[in-house]
């Protein structure tokens, strides 16, 4: 992460997406622009989703855990903890295309 203020925070609510979350995260991490953080809010997953993200070594990833309260609550927790100037939401089963 660059030392200057983060441009944006990517908030990813996560609930039982073990088959998708690795590809979702790598699609964000592999972008050529790097001045952002990734906030993952684990919304009480009962599968291996949390284990998968804990094995990804990237200092921009921050993980927050909560009991299952739904996607809106997870996004709100992410917003509360975001350090970026802007907010971007991404679902745990979506991908970002590499732009540059």
N, C-alpha and C positions, 0 to 999 in steps of 0.2 A: 504494500500500500504506500502511496506517495505521502510525504509529510504534510503537504498543503491540504486544505479542507476538502473533504470528500465531495465529489460532484453529485453523486446520487447513492441511494440505498435501494438494493433489490430485496423485496420482501417476498418470501416464499412460504406460504402456509403448507404444512406437511401433515397428512394423515394417510397412513397405509399406502404408500406409493413406492414400495421397494423395487418394483419392476421399472420404474421411470426416473427416480430421483437422481441417480448417477448421471444419466445422459442430460437431464435438465441442468444440473450443476456444471458439468463440463461445458455445456453450450454457453454458459455465462462466463465461466473462468477463461475460456479460450478466446474471448474477444480481444482485439488489439488494444483497446482502451482499457486502462486498469485502475483508474481513480474512483473506485466504488467499493462498497461493502455488500456482502450477501448476508441477509438476516433470514435464518430459517426458524420458523416457529413450529416446533413439533407439537401437534394438537392431540397428544395422547395416542400416538401410533402404537399398534400392538404387533406389527410385523417387524421386519428387519430394517426399516427405513432409517432409523436413528443410527444403527450400527454402520450402515453404508456411508452416511454423511460424516460420521466420526472418523472414518478411514481416509477421507479426502484431506490432504495436507495443503491447505491454502489459508494464509493468515487473514484473508478478507472475510472468511466465513465466521459468523457468530451464530450460535445455537441457543434458542430459548425453548424451554419446555413448559407446557401447561396441560392440565386435564382437558379432555375433549370438550370444547365449548363451541366448536364450529369455526368456519372460515372467517367470518367477520371479526370474531374475538381474536383470532390468530393474527389477522392483519392489523388490528388495533394495537396489539402488543408489539408487533413489529414497528409500527409507526412511533410508538412511545419510546422505543429504544434506538431509533434510527439516528445516525449522525450525519447523513448526507443532506445537502441542500434540497435535493429533489427526491421523490419517491417513485419507484417503479415496482409494480406488482407482477408476479409471475407465478402461475400455478405449477405445482410439483410434477405435472405430467406434460408440460409445454417445453418448447425449445426456442432458443434464440439463434437466428442465422448469423453467421459471421459476416459483418458488413465490410470490413477492410482486411 
